[in-house]
Amino acid sequence: MPKPKIPKTLQQPKILSPQQQLRLLDTFSRKGNLRDSTLILLVLKTGLKSGEACGLNVGDVLQSVQVVTTLEVRPEIATNKSARHLPLSEEVQNAIKDFLKWKQERGEYLEPTAPLFCTTLTNSPKLTEVFLLRMFLM
């Protein structure tokens, strides 16, 4: 007879204090990289997980030439494979607008299926979780 599975203890997620969040945002803003500061703001203000943020496409945040007010996390990128809706604050919406304008000026694709966060440092245009972790460790 197989042994019953013992549930793993749930760990509380690590949460940054408001001061730590401000320092983090300030650090990336001072670096002058709009992609990184937009990504950090989006993750901090919505609770998106790193894999979910890296999996976003332009069409997830831009519909009918307007930035969405509610972000739908698609099941295929959601950690638990279940869609959910996250409200976007005006601050986040404005950051996304500025970021999309910046992408367009750089000649990046804005088709709905194009990755929202891209990198030119790897063979894949899509930003990966590994790359995101390296960003934080720099």
C-alpha positions in Angstrom: 0.0 0.0 0.0 1.5 3.4 -1.0 2.3 5.9 1.7 0.0 9.0 1.8 1.6 12.1 0.5 2.5 14.6 3.1 1.6 18.2 2.0 4.5 20.6 1.8 4.3 23.5 4.1 3.3 26.6 2.4 5.9 29.4 2.4 4.9 33.0 2.6 6.0 34.9 -0.5 8.8 37.3 0.0 7.3 40.8 -0.1 9.4 44.0 -0.5 8.6 46.9 1.8 7.3 50.1 0.2 10.8 51.6 0.7 12.5 48.7 -1.0 10.0 48.9 -3.9 10.8 52.6 -4.3 14.5 51.9 -4.2 14.2 49.2 -6.8 12.1 51.4 -9.1 14.5 54.3 -8.6 17.5 52.1 -9.4 16.1 50.9 -12.7 14.8 54.4 -13.6 18.2 55.8 -13.1 19.7 53.2 -15.4 17.6 54.8 -18.1 16.3 51.5 -19.5 12.6 52.0 -20.2 12.0 48.3 -20.8 13.4 47.3 -17.4 11.7 50.0 -15.4 8.4 49.3 -17.1 8.8 45.6 -16.4 9.6 46.2 -12.7 6.7 48.6 -12.2 4.3 46.2 -13.9 5.4 43.3 -11.6 5.4 45.3 -8.4 2.0 47.0 -9.0 0.1 43.9 -10.3 1.7 40.9 -8.6 2.6 39.3 -11.8 5.1 36.4 -11.5 8.3 36.6 -13.5 7.3 33.9 -15.9 3.9 35.5 -16.5 5.5 38.9 -17.2 8.1 37.4 -19.6 5.2 35.6 -21.4 3.2 38.8 -22.1 2.6 39.8 -25.7 1.8 43.2 -27.0 -1.8 42.2 -27.6 -2.2 41.5 -23.9 -1.7 45.2 -23.0 -2.8 46.9 -26.3 -6.2 46.5 -27.8 -7.8 48.7 -30.4 -4.8 51.1 -30.2 -5.5 51.6 -26.5 -3.7 50.3 -23.4 -6.0 48.0 -21.5 -7.2 48.9 -18.0 -7.4 45.3 -17.0 -4.7 42.8 -17.9 -5.9 39.3 -18.6 -3.2 36.8 -17.7 -3.7 34.1 -20.4 -3.9 30.5 -19.1 -0.9 29.4 -21.2 1.4 31.9 -19.3 -0.3 31.8 -15.9 1.6 29.9 -13.3 -1.4 27.8 -12.3 -2.7 27.6 -15.9 -5.8 29.5 -15.0 -6.7 32.9 -16.5 -7.0 35.8 -14.2 -7.7 39.5 -14.5 -5.5 42.2 -12.9 -6.5 45.9 -12.8 -3.8 48.3 -14.2 -3.4 51.6 -12.3 -3.1 54.8 -14.3 0.6 54.9 -13.4 1.1 51.4 -15.0 -1.0 52.3 -18.0 1.0 55.4 -18.6 4.3 53.5 -18.2 3.1 51.0 -20.8 2.1 53.7 -23.2 5.5 55.3 -22.9 7.1 51.9 -23.3 5.1 51.0 -26.4 6.0 54.3 -28.0 9.7 53.6 -27.2 9.4 50.1 -28.8 7.9 51.6 -31.9 10.7 54.2 -32.1 13.3 51.4 -31.9 11.6 49.6 -34.7 10.3 46.7 -32.5 7.2 44.8 -33.6 3.9 45.9 -32.1 1.8 43.1 -33.6 -0.6 41.5 -31.0 1.4 38.2 -30.9 4.8 39.9 -30.6 6.6 39.6 -27.2 6.0 42.6 -25.0 9.4 42.5 -23.4 12.2 41.7 -25.8 16.0 41.3 -25.6 18.6 41.4 -28.3 21.2 39.7 -26.2 20.0 36.2 -26.9 18.8 34.2 -29.9 15.3 34.5 -28.7 13.6 37.9 -29.0 11.4 37.1 -25.9 12.8 38.1 -22.5 13.2 34.9 -20.4 13.0 34.3 -16.7 16.7 33.6 -16.5 17.5 36.9 -18.1 15.1 38.6 -15.7 16.8 37.1 -12.7 20.2 38.3 -14.1 18.7 41.8 -14.3 18.0 41.7 -10.6 21.5 40.4 -9.7 23.3 43.1 -11.6 
